[in-house]
């Protein structure tokens, strides 16, 4: 499965980049609950239980690589990299 297909399946399952805003393709927690670093660690730990390192890397890389772009990148970079 390629990275794009994996991301699409994770979005449908509601487990793709929960700390990323839905307008950027993330699947935030319901009822406005904020997803913080502690939640991220628990989320990664639960995914690790699958034993599928490729799955984990393919899904969790977005929560490591995207926040610096969202926080410090130009609007052009955000539009180019972060839009689904």
LOVOBA-866166 format. One line per 2 residues: for each residue z, x, y of N, C-alpha, C, O. Coordinates in Angstrom, 2 decimals, padded with zeros to 5 digits, m for minus. Example, Ala and Ser with C-alpha at 12.3 -4.5 7.8 and 13.67 -1.06 7.14 Angstrom:
<sites>
007.80 013.19 m005.69 007.80 012.30 m004.50 007.80 013.20 m003.30 008.46 014.24 m003.32 | 007.08 012.85 m002.25 007.14 013.67 m001.06 007.87 012.90 000.03 008.04 013.41 001.14
</sites>
This chain:
<sites>
000.00 000.85 m001.18 000.00 000.00 000.00 000.00 000.89 001.24 000.79 001.83 001.33 | m000.88 000.60 002.18 m000.92 001.40 003.40 000.20 000.97 004.35 000.81 m000.08 004.16
000.46 001.77 005.37 001.58 001.54 006.29 001.45 000.21 007.02 002.45 m000.48 007.25 | 000.23 m000.16 007.40 000.03 m001.42 008.12 000.38 m002.62 007.24 001.06 m003.54 007.69
m000.07 m002.60 006.01 000.23 m003.70 005.08 001.72 m003.78 004.81 002.29 m004.87 004.75 | 002.37 m002.63 004.64 003.81 m002.59 004.43 004.53 m003.20 005.63 005.46 m003.99 005.46
004.11 m002.84 006.83 004.74 m003.39 008.03 004.56 m004.90 008.10 005.50 m005.62 008.43 | 003.36 m005.39 007.79 003.10 m006.83 007.82 004.01 m007.57 006.82 004.54 m008.63 007.14
004.17 m007.01 005.63 005.02 m007.64 004.62 006.49 m007.62 005.06 007.23 m008.57 004.83 | 006.91 m006.53 005.69 008.29 m006.43 006.16 008.55 m007.43 007.28 009.64 m008.01 007.36
007.57 m007.65 008.15 007.72 m008.64 009.22 007.88 m010.03 008.60 008.76 m010.79 009.01 | 007.04 m010.35 007.63 007.12 m011.67 006.98 008.46 m011.86 006.26 008.97 m012.98 006.19
009.01 m010.76 005.73 010.31 m010.83 005.05 011.48 m010.83 006.03 012.62 m011.07 005.64 | 011.19 m010.56 007.31 012.24 m010.55 008.32 013.09 m009.29 008.33 014.23 m009.32 008.80
012.55 m008.19 007.81 013.34 m006.96 007.75 012.67 m005.80 008.47 013.04 m004.65 008.25 | 011.70 m006.08 009.32 010.99 m005.00 010.00 011.59 m004.74 011.37 011.57 m005.61 012.24
012.11 m003.54 011.57 012.61 m003.08 012.87 013.46 m004.12 013.59 013.09 m004.58 014.67 | 014.60 m004.50 013.00 015.41 m005.55 013.60 015.96 m005.21 014.99 016.36 m006.11 015.73
015.98 m003.94 015.36 016.48 m003.61 016.70 015.37 m003.68 017.76 015.64 m003.52 018.95 | 014.14 m003.91 017.33 013.00 m003.99 018.23 012.72 m005.44 018.59 012.79 m006.32 017.73
012.42 m005.69 019.85 012.15 m007.04 020.35 010.99 m007.68 019.58 010.05 m006.99 019.19 | 011.07 m008.99 019.38 010.03 m009.71 018.64 008.66 m009.60 019.29 007.64 m009.58 018.59
008.60 m009.52 020.63 007.30 m009.42 021.29 006.61 m008.09 021.00 005.41 m007.95 021.23 | 007.37 m007.12 020.48 006.80 m005.84 020.08 006.63 m005.74 018.57 006.28 m004.69 018.05
006.88 m006.84 017.87 006.65 m006.87 016.43 007.89 m006.73 015.58 007.81 m006.76 014.35 | 009.05 m006.56 016.20 010.30 m006.48 015.44 010.74 m007.84 014.96 010.17 m008.86 015.33
011.76 m007.85 014.13 012.33 m009.11 013.66 013.83 m009.11 013.98 014.66 m008.84 013.11 | 014.17 m009.42 015.24 015.57 m009.38 015.66 016.44 m010.37 014.90 015.94 m011.32 014.29
017.74 m010.13 014.95 018.69 m011.03 014.31 018.67 m012.38 015.01 018.38 m012.46 016.20 | 018.98 m013.45 014.29 018.96 m014.79 014.88 020.11 m015.00 015.86 021.08 m014.24 015.88
019.99 m016.02 016.66 021.03 m016.46 017.60 021.40 m015.42 018.63 022.53 m015.42 019.13 | 020.49 m014.53 018.96 020.73 m013.54 020.00 021.71 m012.45 019.65 022.18 m011.73 020.53
022.04 m012.30 018.36 022.96 m011.24 017.93 022.29 m009.90 018.18 021.14 m009.69 017.80 | 023.02 m008.98 018.82 022.46 m007.66 019.13 022.56 m006.74 017.92 023.59 m006.69 017.26
021.50 m006.02 017.65 021.42 m005.08 016.53 021.70 m003.70 017.10 020.90 m003.19 017.89 | 022.82 m003.09 016.73 023.18 m001.78 017.27 023.07 m000.70 016.21 022.57 m000.95 015.11
023.52 000.50 016.53 023.41 001.63 015.62 024.16 001.39 014.32 023.69 001.78 013.25 | 025.32 000.75 014.38 026.07 000.44 013.17 025.25 m000.46 012.25 025.17 m000.22 011.05
024.65 m001.49 012.82 023.80 m002.39 012.03 022.64 m001.61 011.40 022.28 m001.84 010.25 | 022.08 m000.68 012.18 020.96 000.12 011.69 021.38 000.93 010.47 020.64 001.00 009.49
022.56 001.53 010.51 023.05 002.31 009.37 023.26 001.43 008.14 022.92 001.83 007.03 | 023.82 000.25 008.33 024.03 m000.68 007.21 022.68 m001.12 006.65 022.50 m001.18 005.44
021.74 m001.42 007.54 020.40 m001.85 007.14 019.72 m000.77 006.30 019.15 m001.07 005.25 | 019.77 000.48 006.77 019.17 001.58 006.03 019.87 001.79 004.69 019.23 002.06 003.68
021.20 001.66 004.68 021.96 001.80 003.43 021.54 000.74 002.41 021.36 001.04 001.23 | 021.37 m000.48 002.87 020.96 m001.56 001.96 019.54 m001.33 001.45 019.27 m001.55 000.27
018.65 m000.88 002.31 017.29 m000.58 001.86 017.29 000.57 000.86 016.48 000.60 m000.07 | 018.20 001.52 001.05 018.28 002.68 000.16 018.63 002.28 m001.27 018.29 002.99 m002.21
019.29 001.17 m001.42 019.66 000.71 m002.76 018.46 000.37 m003.63 018.58 000.27 m004.85 | 017.29 000.20 m002.99 016.08 m000.09 m003.77 015.61 001.15 m004.53 014.90 001.03 m005.53
016.00 002.33 m004.04 015.57 003.57 m004.68 014.12 003.93 m004.37 013.58 004.86 m004.97 | 013.50 003.22 m003.47 012.11 003.46 m003.13 012.03 004.20 m001.80 011.99 003.58 m000.73
012.01 005.53 m001.86 012.06 006.32 m000.63 010.85 006.07 000.27 010.99 006.11 001.49 | 009.69 005.83 m000.29 008.51 005.54 000.52 008.67 004.24 001.29 008.28 004.15 002.46
009.23 003.26 000.65 009.51 001.98 001.30 010.45 002.19 002.47 010.21 001.70 003.57 | 011.51 002.90 002.24 012.52 003.13 003.27 011.90 003.89 004.45 012.09 003.51 005.60
011.18 004.96 004.16 010.56 005.74 005.23 009.55 004.92 006.01 009.48 005.01 007.23 | 008.77 004.11 005.31 007.74 003.30 005.96 008.29 002.24 006.88 007.66 001.88 007.87
009.47 001.74 006.57 010.07 000.68 007.38 011.00 001.25 008.45 010.97 000.79 009.59 | 011.80 002.23 008.11 012.82 002.70 009.05 012.30 003.67 010.09 012.97 003.90 011.10
011.13 004.25 009.90 010.61 005.20 010.89 010.46 004.55 012.25 010.60 005.21 013.28 | 010.19 003.26 012.27 010.02 002.56 013.55 011.31 002.52 014.35 011.27 002.57 015.58
012.46 002.43 013.68 013.72 002.39 014.42 014.14 003.78 014.89 015.03 003.90 015.73 | 013.52 004.82 014.36 013.81 006.18 014.82 012.81 006.61 015.89 013.20 007.25 016.87
011.55 006.28 015.71 010.51 006.79 016.60 010.25 005.91 017.81 009.87 006.42 018.87 | 010.44 004.62 017.69 010.06 003.72 018.77 011.06 003.62 019.93 010.62 003.52 021.07
012.38 003.65 019.71 013.30 003.52 020.84 013.09 004.51 021.99 013.15 004.10 023.15 | 012.85 005.81 021.72 012.60 006.70 022.85 011.35 006.31 023.66 011.32 006.45 024.88
010.33 005.82 022.96 009.11 005.39 023.65 009.42 004.16 024.50 008.98 004.07 025.65 | 010.16 003.21 023.95 010.50 002.00 024.68 011.41 002.28 025.87 011.28 001.64 026.91
012.32 003.23 025.72 013.28 003.52 026.79 012.74 004.46 027.86 013.13 004.35 029.03 | 011.86 005.38 027.48 011.45 006.41 028.43 009.94 006.52 028.63 009.49 007.26 029.51
009.16 005.81 027.83 007.71 005.91 027.93 007.14 005.08 029.06 007.77 004.13 029.53 | 005.95 005.44 029.49 005.25 004.66 030.52 004.79 003.34 029.90 004.75 003.19 028.68
004.44 002.39 030.76 003.96 001.10 030.27 002.68 001.28 029.46 002.46 000.59 028.46 | 001.84 002.23 029.89 000.61 002.53 029.14 000.93 002.97 027.72 000.32 002.49 026.76
001.90 003.88 027.58 002.27 004.38 026.26 002.88 003.27 025.40 002.57 003.15 024.22 | 003.73 002.46 026.00 004.33 001.33 025.27 003.24 000.39 024.77 003.25 m000.03 023.62
002.30 000.05 025.66 001.21 m000.84 025.26 000.34 m000.24 024.16 m000.13 m000.95 023.27 | 000.12 001.07 024.23 m000.75 001.73 023.26 m000.07 001.91 021.90 m000.72 001.76 020.86
001.21 002.21 021.89 001.92 002.57 020.65 002.77 001.45 020.10 002.85 001.28 018.88 | 003.40 000.68 020.95 004.43 m000.25 020.46 003.96 m001.68 020.26 004.67 m002.46 019.61
002.84 m002.04 020.76 002.38 m003.41 020.57 001.88 m003.61 019.15 001.19 m002.74 018.61 | 002.23 m004.76 018.54 001.79 m005.00 017.15 000.28 m005.19 017.05 m000.24 m005.40 015.95
</sites>
